[in-house]
Amino acid sequence: MNITDAEYQTLVRKGLVPFGPKATTPRAKGVEKPGHMNKTEAAYAAELELRRRAGEILWYQFEAIKLRLADKTFYTPDFAVMLASYELQLHEVKGYWRDDARVKIKVAAKQFPFFFVAVSKRRDGWDTEVF
């Protein structure tokens, strides 16, 4: 399932996307303050909203869960997603992967009983990798 930018903007105007992109102070490309989505995350939120309306998922929320991996080391997945089967998944949306981010999701997948899903945007949809 994929939507165009115009369709996404229509969802934002109608208030149907729970989290739209928000203006922030300048940061590195694609990096937003905690609690604020970048463009890729906002596009994925629109995708999740379409899946929710189609009945594939029951609920999703941006940065809803913070996991403690070790002393002073935490990981906050981009989205908590509950499927129609009541399975809770944690989704991480990336334009590209830095080594530390990949290490954190692998450590979290070993420590916690969730499916961790890495999501990357491509021209015609989304690539996923399950940990």
URVENSUL-V420733 format. One record per residue. RES is the residue in three letters. PSI is psi in whole degrees, 0 to 359 (none if undefined). D_CENTER is the distance of its C-alpha to the mean C-alpha in whole Angstrom. Layout:
BEGIN
RES/PSI/D_CENTER
RES/PSI/D_CENTER
END
This chain:
BEGIN
MET/132/16
ASN/146/15
ILE/156/16
THR/167/18
ASP/321/18
ALA/319/20
GLU/320/19
TYR/315/16
GLN/325/18
THR/317/20
LEU/320/18
VAL/312/17
ARG/324/21
LYS/357/21
GLY/23/19
LEU/350/17
VAL/119/13
PRO/336/13
PHE/108/11
GLY/166/13
PRO/142/13
LYS/146/15
ALA/139/18
THR/171/19
THR/154/21
PRO/135/21
ARG/179/19
ALA/150/19
LYS/126/17
GLY/359/13
VAL/124/13
GLU/164/13
LYS/151/15
PRO/138/13
GLY/355/12
HIS/134/11
MET/146/9
ASN/180/10
LYS/321/11
THR/317/9
GLU/320/6
ALA/320/8
ALA/321/9
TYR/325/6
ALA/320/7
ALA/321/10
GLU/316/10
LEU/322/9
GLU/319/12
LEU/319/14
ARG/324/13
ARG/315/14
ARG/331/17
ALA/353/18
GLY/6/18
GLU/327/16
ILE/153/14
LEU/328/15
TRP/150/13
TYR/154/9
GLN/141/8
PHE/130/7
GLU/47/8
ALA/338/10
ILE/136/12
LYS/123/13
LEU/135/15
ARG/117/18
LEU/326/19
ALA/180/23
ASP/125/25
LYS/24/23
THR/117/20
PHE/158/17
TYR/125/13
THR/103/10
PRO/152/7
ASP/316/4
PHE/137/4
ALA/130/8
VAL/125/9
MET/119/13
LEU/168/14
ALA/338/18
SER/3/19
TYR/13/18
GLU/132/16
LEU/125/13
GLN/153/10
LEU/121/8
HIS/133/5
GLU/120/5
VAL/125/5
LYS/142/8
GLY/321/11
TYR/158/14
TRP/128/14
ARG/154/16
ASP/318/18
ASP/325/17
ALA/319/14
ARG/321/15
VAL/315/17
LYS/317/15
ILE/326/13
LYS/319/16
VAL/315/18
ALA/319/16
ALA/329/16
LYS/330/20
GLN/334/20
PHE/148/18
PRO/49/18
PHE/159/15
PHE/126/13
PHE/127/11
VAL/123/9
ALA/132/9
VAL/131/7
SER/140/10
LYS/138/11
ARG/173/15
ARG/319/17
ASP/20/18
GLY/220/14
TRP/137/12
ASP/142/13
THR/150/11
GLU/127/13
VAL/135/14
PHE/none/15
END
